[in-house]
Structures are given as C-alpha cells and as structure tokens.
Amino acid sequence: MRRILLLIFALSVAATARSQGTIDDPREDEIVRGPDVLLRGTAPPATNVVLRVNGTVLTVPVAGSVWTAVVPLVAGLNVIDATLGSQSKSFAVTRAANVSSRQNPQRVRLHWKQGVDGALQQIASDTMTKQRMPNGAIVSRSLTAREQQEFVDRVKPRVAELFAEAFQSAGSIMLTMETDHDVHVVTFTSENLNQYGEQLPDCGNRISGEESKVSVGYLHHRLTFQFSDWKPMELTDELDVRIEDVARSLARTAAHETGHALGLVLERGDCGWMHGCDDFHTCQLFQLSNPAVNRFGSGRFIMDPAGATRVNMRLGESTDSIRGNSRTSPVFSNFDRSYLRFIQPKAGN
Amino acid sequence: MKALHLVLASILIFASAVHLAGSDQAFGIDTLPVLYSDSSLVVEADQAAPVPATSPRVQMFRLHLREGIRGDFSVDQLLAFVPRSGGVVESAQFSNAMVFLAGPLSQGQLAEWGIDSTEPIFQVAGGKGGIVPKTPVLRPEVERFLSISDFASPEAFAWATQNMLSSDPFLQRSAAYKLGRYETKIALDVLQKAVRSSKVTLPNQEFVIQIIAADGSDHALSILKSIAEDKKTEKPVRIATIYAVRDVVGGMKLLENWSKAADVVLQKTSTKVIQMSRD
C-alpha cells in the first residue's frame, strides 16, 4: 500500500513538472545588455509559451521541451509576464545602459589607520564589562591589555576574510596590499564620522583609486550609547563572540561602501536604470512595488539602506532575541551581483 | 590647454559627485532616539545659506538660528555640513526646521571629511534625516522626549505609546523605534495596534513590521501571523509582513504552510519568499 502511495506521489510530481515550465536564461533579476535579449527556458511539449513584455504579446512555440525568444527591452526594469504550460510567472530583467566591463580586476586595500587599534580596544573593553561565573553569578570584568590586543589582532584578518567572502561571487574584486593609484582604499578610522561609513557612488566604477571610509569611532559610539540596542549582544559575551560581532559589522560596512564605489545603487543619471532609492540603496518601497524583484531584505542584503538594516543583521544574527546556532553573512542581491559581475567580469565569464 | 582639460575634468567629477551619494548610517536614523544619540545640539533654524565647501564630500551651510532646543550655545548662526553620502539637501529645507547637530567636530574629524576651517563646524546628524520639518504637534513632543532622563522609565514608555498613534509620521516612527527596544509583550501589542491603525502611514506600518520581526519572539511571530492572515489588512501591509516572517525563528515553517493556502496573497507571496530564500 505504502509503495502504491509513493508511486502515485511520484507520478503527480512528474505530471506537475510536465505541465509547468521555466525561464532559465537570463537568471531572475539579472542585468542584460539589450536592447534585444534572448530568453530561454523549458515548457510542456506541444504547447505555446506566451510572453507579455512592455505591452507586447509574443506567442512562442515550444520545440521539444525547450523554447527561445528574442524580446526588446527598455533600459531599466522590465517585468516579463510568462505563461508556461499551466503556470503563470512574473520575471524581472533589467537592461543596463551607459556602463562597460573593465578588463582588470578591481583591487581593494583595507587600510587600518593609525589610532584605530585604540578604538577597537575601546570597543572590546566597553562591551565586555561583565563575566558569568560557573555558579551563574555575574560579576564585573576588565579585559587585560593582552586580551585587548588579541581582540585587535584577530578582528582585522577576520574583517578581510568576511570582506572577501562578500565579493566571492560578485565580480572580480581582489584584496591587495599594493598602493597603486587604481587601488580602491577602504580606510578604517578611529574618528566618529556620525555614520558607519561613507562613500560617493560611482556609476560603472569609472573613477580610479577612490577611498571609502569605515568609522570604527562611530561603531564604538553606537555600541556604547545604548548597548541594549545591540541585542543579542550581552556584556557577558566571550572574546571569541565579540571578535565575530565586531568583525562582521565592520566587514559589512566595508563591503557596503565598496559597493557604492563600484556604482551601486544609483537613482538617476547614467545609472538611473538601477532604480536605487532611499539615498542610493535598494529599499522596501521598490521591493513592494515590484514583487518580481528581490532586492530588499532588511539587512539580509549588503546594499540595503542602513536606516532599514536591523542591528542584529550587522552581527549576522537573524533575530535580536537569541544567538543563532550559526551566523548568516549578508550577500549582494541577484541584481547587485550581476551588475558587479558585469562591470568587473572574472576571467572566463 | 592641458590645464583647461584638468579643470574641466575636475568640474565633471565634482558635478557627478553632487548627484551621487551613498552611506551607511544607523538603523532608524530618521527617528528621534537615534538623532538624539548622534547629536549634541538641537536648534530651530530660521534659514540657511549655502557656503562653498573645501571638500567635495560635503555640502556646507551657514544656519541662522531662531532658538535652541537642546545643548548650550550663545550664537545666532553657525556653520554646519551635510555629508553628500547622506543625501543632497536644499537650503530651503532648513527653514522652520528642527536641526539635529553633532559637534563641534574635532580637527581629526574634520580632516576625515576633508574640511579645512578654523571656525567651529557642526555636522547635521543622520545626513538629511537630521533636518526635521517642524509640524504643529512636533515641537512639544520633541521637547518632552528630550526632557526624559531615564529611557527605561514608565514616562518614556508612556511617551512612546502615546506617540505611536500621533498624527505626525516622524513621531510615529520614533515611537515605533523606542517601543521595539522594550522587548515586552505589552510593547509588541502596542506595535500590533499601530500596524492595524489607519492613523499610521504605510511606510511606518512597514517599519513597525520590521521592528516586530526583529524581536523574534514567539509572541512576535504570532502577531505577524495574525496580521498576514487577516484579509481586512491592507494588501501591501500583508505582503510586507509575509516578507518579514522569513527572518523570525519558525517563520519558514509558517511560510511553507501559507504556500499551500487558498488565500491568494498568502499563497503567492510566501511561495515567492521561499523561492527567494533558496536562491
């Protein structure tokens, strides 16, 4: 009996798959060059695929189980409504304009400015002021000079690791120690800039050798002004935990500002087709108005507006009530990633 | 000729910078609690005049002050800048506005912004978020907030509860941010009422949903569930709630259930969110 039920289930899954279809190329919410773009996918044999694009309706025959169509797109977001077998899908494709691919990888140097070690030590000592004893009692704690130095020595390489991870599948971005004029510099400063980081975006990464700022001083200010805002952080956290907290917050800001330096996410001008909003980010309003895209994640995405990035997301924690079993790294959205791959293609792409 | 080219290139770069900005500020930067923490001075400006800045990264203004609201000052005008990365502002925005200012900045801070000046300089907190248009209900409520010495006090909770349903969107948002810090069932219930209230603007309803989701507790999840499943709730609010659920412990299971629901909004949106989470 059980075997029969399994067979019925398998047959129904197969029938569903046959009656539906896919859009395989381009991938959802990726950018394309245009103006005419080749779409490719699968659909049930002996059916037609119906595509509605910018007011035009195209009926495309399915050959075998594969269909292809060339559709004209406008610059910016295009939503393609497709009927594939028994299924209807809305599919987002953005046609890029006014940007070109660069031949060389974009090199990035992380520069820890003089004085920043002191600011990092201050963060460690001001946010780890309590200790939980084996009997459960909580007592005061002062980090030793050695622990503070260990904090600094381990945060810096961890920031570099996390920064590299953020760009792993997002174009050819390489960390370097070189000081050439075309190297993008991310400067970590102890000064409080009254914001986590700062960078003027650059459509198409046209300007060489820009400098992004990451304010360790501001992170210290925010952490200490009202520590309770930073849950699930606790004053009793161990050194390892705090190193990961601070490294994740700094790496995120470094990746965010570098994203701006590479051109994300412009609202107008040459890169207006990116449909940025909320001061050059991807925001909730755009997401809700365009359900076919996936560009806003309340901090899940690196280019989410900082004002809408929850503090627990800066730590890689999914909620502020409890520590998770593992941390989650923020990522560039599909759209951002495809833009970065477009302007900074990796060899073989 | 080469010099002319250089000048033109500089102008082009500067001109593009004028329209390009991006920064990383604090969550809820456009709320009173965050502006309070990031500022030392709050003033009511009469008007502002743009002043040439030595750095392309900032816009500089001379503010003519009408009144001080917080902090010590004995001048009737001061220099303040807005980082371009926080959004470009027009001088008219300062007129009859409450301006939250950090500073005066140290030489080290000014150097980071590329500003060279011997005159004391302030920075508008929160980029353009620190310029708050004065509405009839706003000023007394801001003063009331600034007079609260203990933000864990019943007085502070009362401020947040009352202003959650204020007619002023800035106060609504500020109250929501504050209520999110309490992490109590009572605070979550006030936030739930705000999502369901027609007095709260749509962007603020969406902000409140984010605050509830960040709480991450079982009670928060049950509130989000009831909002999303309530067909009387505005569709954009329901959709925003379904998106927010994915970040809460137990949220993915709820999304799986909704993806099989007869309700079209629940079914379609949760299917999309599940698919996005797998990408």
Contacts between the chains, C-beta under 8 A, distances in Angstrom:
chain1	res1	chain2	res2	distance
A	28	B	279	7.5
A	189	B	112	5.7
A	191	B	106	7.7
A	191	B	108	5.2
A	191	B	109	4.9
A	191	B	111	7.9
A	191	B	112	4.7
A	192	B	109	6.6
A	193	B	83	7.8
A	193	B	109	7.0
A	193	B	112	6.0
A	193	B	113	7.4
A	194	B	38	5.6
A	194	B	102	4.8
A	194	B	123	5.4
A	194	B	125	6.0
A	194	B	126	7.9
A	195	B	23	5.2
A	195	B	24	6.2
A	195	B	25	4.5
A	195	B	26	7.4
A	195	B	29	8.0
A	195	B	83	6.9
A	195	B	85	7.4
A	195	B	86	6.7
A	195	B	126	7.9
A	195	B	127	7.2
A	196	B	23	7.9
A	196	B	24	4.0
A	196	B	25	6.6
A	196	B	26	7.1
A	197	B	23	6.5
A	197	B	24	4.0
A	198	B	23	5.2
A	198	B	24	7.5
A	198	B	57	7.1
A	198	B	83	5.9
A	198	B	85	4.5
A	199	B	22	5.9
A	199	B	23	7.2
A	199	B	85	6.2
A	200	B	17	5.1
A	200	B	20	5.2
A	200	B	21	6.0
A	200	B	22	7.1
A	200	B	56	7.7
A	200	B	57	6.6
A	200	B	84	6.1
A	200	B	85	6.1
A	201	B	20	4.7
A	201	B	21	6.8
A	201	B	22	4.5
A	202	B	20	6.9
A	203	B	16	7.6
A	203	B	20	7.2
A	207	B	13	6.8
A	213	B	112	6.5
A	215	B	112	8.0
A	221	B	37	7.8
A	221	B	38	7.7
A	222	B	26	6.0
A	222	B	37	7.5
A	225	B	37	4.5
A	226	B	37	6.6
A	226	B	151	7.6
A	226	B	181	7.7
A	228	B	181	6.6
A	229	B	181	6.4
A	231	B	183	7.4
A	253	B	24	4.9
A	256	B	24	5.0
A	257	B	22	7.6
A	257	B	23	7.9
A	257	B	24	6.4
A	260	B	22	3.6
A	260	B	23	7.8
A	260	B	85	7.6
A	264	B	22	7.5
A	265	B	22	7.6
A	266	B	20	6.9
A	268	B	19	6.5
A	269	B	16	7.2
A	269	B	19	5.5
A	269	B	20	7.3
A	279	B	21	6.1
A	279	B	22	6.7
A	279	B	23	7.0
A	279	B	85	7.9
A	279	B	86	6.6
A	279	B	87	4.3
A	279	B	127	6.9
A	279	B	128	7.9
A	280	B	20	7.2
A	280	B	21	5.8
A	280	B	22	3.9
A	281	B	22	7.0
A	284	B	203	8.0
A	284	B	206	5.7
A	284	B	240	7.0
A	285	B	203	7.0
A	287	B	243	7.6
A	288	B	206	7.4
A	288	B	236	5.5
A	288	B	239	6.1
A	288	B	240	6.1
A	291	B	239	7.2
A	291	B	269	7.4
A	291	B	272	6.6
A	294	B	276	4.5
A	294	B	279	7.1
A	298	B	210	5.5
A	298	B	213	7.3
A	298	B	244	7.1
A	298	B	247	6.6
A	299	B	27	7.9
A	300	B	247	7.3
A	306	B	23	6.9
A	306	B	24	4.3
A	306	B	25	4.4
A	306	B	26	6.6
A	306	B	27	7.0
A	306	B	29	7.1
A	307	B	25	5.6
A	307	B	26	7.1
A	307	B	27	6.4
A	307	B	28	6.5
A	307	B	29	4.4
A	307	B	30	6.0
A	307	B	129	7.2
A	308	B	27	7.0
A	308	B	207	7.8
A	308	B	210	6.9
A	309	B	27	5.6
A	310	B	27	5.6
A	310	B	210	6.7
A	310	B	214	4.7
A	311	B	27	5.5
A	312	B	214	6.3
A	312	B	216	8.0
A	318	B	216	7.3
A	318	B	247	5.4
A	318	B	248	7.9
A	318	B	249	7.4
A	319	B	213	7.9
A	319	B	214	6.6
A	319	B	215	7.3
A	319	B	216	2.6
A	319	B	247	6.8
A	319	B	248	6.3
A	319	B	249	6.2
A	320	B	183	7.9
A	320	B	214	5.3
A	320	B	215	6.9
A	320	B	216	6.1
A	321	B	183	7.3
A	321	B	215	6.3
A	321	B	216	3.9
A	321	B	217	5.3
A	321	B	249	7.8
A	322	B	216	7.0
A	322	B	249	7.6
A	334	B	279	6.5
